[in-house]
């Protein structure tokens, strides 16, 4: 059961958003927002958020629908063996937002300490 929860994707808050927001915040605090490394961290953060909310979420929805279609085709006898696709859950925009806020505040806390 624990292993299942450990490898499950998509939940509140987004750990990907939190980690990348924390990294970006810490670099901004220590190196400044005009540093090259901050710009790199910011782009990394934006790509991570885009992937979690957009691409992975869309892939999960598509896989779920394809599995539904495959089951219907299998029930009608048109296909003998149907293997379900893995349904990867992405994050909702709210999950990514809360993860980003959490990461920002953790980054500030660790930078100030």
Order of alpha helices (4+ residues) and beta strands (2+ residues): alpha-alpha-alpha-alpha-alpha
